[in-house]
Amino acid sequence: MTTYSFPNITPSSTEWELITNTKTFRSPLTNAVQTATRKGSLWRVSMRFNNLDGDDRAVMQAFLVKLNGQEHRFTLADDSYTMRGSGGGTPLVNGGSQTGSAIVLDGATASVTNWLRAGDYLSFGGQLFMSTSDVNSDGSGNVTAYIAPPIRTSPADNTAVDISAPVTGTFMLANNPGWNNQPGIFSSFTLEAVEDVLAT
């Protein structure tokens, strides 16, 4: 398995979805509902590329064929993303074995208000996350970022954290790729991809 970079071709439209790994259980006696949350939540994205021609058409076709279905992986970013936070520094994971919906970092620029804003992306260990609240860095450059989805694989201490757009995750095709052709040698593509839950 090889991980490739997605071609630098802007989609006509995208649809992002966080597929949560939660289950609800309803009591047949009282109708009370309990919810269980488990690891394995992941991002799913649908991308539409309308009327590609020339180099873009050929590059996209070759890329999809090269992936060989679900054999290979690719890094992908939300093309509509604009970072709202100030960021800064060289953020690293501060301490190994972290799990859950928060990650402690160091190496950020010190004393920055709104170092990350709610809706900003960050990634580490091949996993893509979204900040769920505004967070500041302290006087030593430490940050506790609250994120979704929950961490699937605990990163090692000092793992690099990417916050600069484009922030990428590791994805795989959700189905076999194809495209349709129109007169004039135009092709349109609809791709569905899911985050690789085993990416590290």
N, C-alpha and C positions, 0 to 999 in steps of 0.2 A: 504494500500500500504506500502510495506517495501522496503528499499534500501539495497542491498547486495554489497559486494565486489566481483569483477570479479575474477574467479579462477586464481591462479598463474601458468598459462599455456601459453607459448609463441606461438603466431600464426606463421604459415608458411609464411604468407604474410598478409599485411593490405593495405587498400586504404582509405585515409582520404580525406574528401571534406568539404569545408565550403559552406553551402547552404545559399546564401544571400537572404534577403527579399527585393529585389529591382524590380521595374517595369519600363519599358520604354514605352513611348508614342510617336508615330511618327505622325506628322501633315500630313493629306492627301493632303493639299494644297502646303506646302513648303518642306516637307520631313524633317523638323527640328525635332530633337529628344530631349525629356525631360526625365529625370530619377528621379523617386521618391524612396527614401529610407525610409523604415519603420522598426520598431522593429520586432524581431522574427528570425533574422539570427541564424543558428545553425549548429553544426558539425554533419556530417554523416560519419560512418565508416563501411567498409566491411572487415571482417576477415575470413581467410581461415586457418583451422587446418587440416593438412594432416596426415592420418595414426596414429591416437592416439590409444594407447592400454593400457591395465592394468589400473592403478589408474587414469591416465589422462583421459582416455576414460570414465570411470565410473563417475568421478567427473564432467566432462563437461556435460554428459547426465543428471545427477541429477540436476545440476545447471540450465540447460535450462528448465527442467520440473518444477523446483521450481518457476521459474519466471512466470509461468502460462500465457504465451503469453505476453501481454502488461500490465498485472496487476501490476507487481512490477518493480522496477528500480535497476540499479547497477552503481557503480562507475567504471570508466574505464580510463586508461592512454594510451598514444601512446608509445608502447613498444620500438620503435626505437629512442625515444627522448634522447638526451644528452644536458644538460644545458650548454650554452656557456658563460653566464654572471657570474660575481663573486658572486653575491648575498650577503647574510649575514644579521644578525640581526633577528628581529621578526617583519616582516612587518604587518601593520594594515591599514585598510581604514581610511583616515584622513578626516572626515566630512561626514555626511549623505547626502542623496538625490542626489548623483552623477549619471549623465547619460552620454550618448554619447560614444565617442571612446577614452577617456582618464580617468585615475583614479589617484587620489592624495593619496599617502601613506605616513605613517611615521613609525618609528621604524626600519628602515634599518640601516645597518652599515654606519656610517658617512663617507663622502668624498671618495666614491668608484667610480672609473671610470668604465663604462660598468657594472654597478650593474645588469642590464638586457641587453641582446643583442637581436637584431632582430631575431625572430624565437623562442625565449624562451617562454615557457608556464607559465601561472599563473592562479590561480583559487581563487574565493571567492564566498560565497553564493551558492555553487553548480554549478556555471557557469564556463566554461572553456574558456580561452582567450589565444591569442598569442600576444606577444609584436611585434609591427610593426616597431620599431626603437630601436637603442641603447640608453639607458638612464643611467644617473649618479645619485648618491645620493649626496645631499648637506651636508654642515658641521653639520647640525642638524639631518641628517638621513631622510630627506624628499625626496620623489621621485614622479615625475609625469610620469606615464607609459602610452604610447600610445598603444592601444589594438584593436584587432578585434576578434570576432564580437563586435558591440556596446553593451553596458550594457543593458540587458533586464529588470532586476529588480534591483532597486537601493539598494545597501547594506547599512546597518546601520553603523554609526560611530563605529570605533574600531572592525569591522569585521576582523577576521584573514584572511591573504592572504598567500596562499601556492605557493611557487616558487621552492621547492626542488623536484627533480625527485624521483618517478613518480608523476607528477601533474595530478590529476583526475578531470573529469567532471561527471555529473549525466546523465545516458543514459537509453534508453528503447529499446526493440527490435522493429525493423521496420516491422517484419512479424513473422509468426509462425515458430518456430525453427524445424529443422530436421537434420538428418545425414544419410550417406550411409555406409553400412558395406561391408567389403571385407573378403575373406577367411583368416583365421588366427586370426580372431576376432580383426580386425582393423576397425576403424571408422573415417570418414572424415566429417568435419563440415564446413559449410559456414554460417556466421552470418552477418546480417546487423542490425545496431543500429543507432538511432538518439538521439541527445541530448534532454533532457526533458526541454522544454522552460519554464515550470512552476516550475522548481527546485529552491528552495530558501535555 
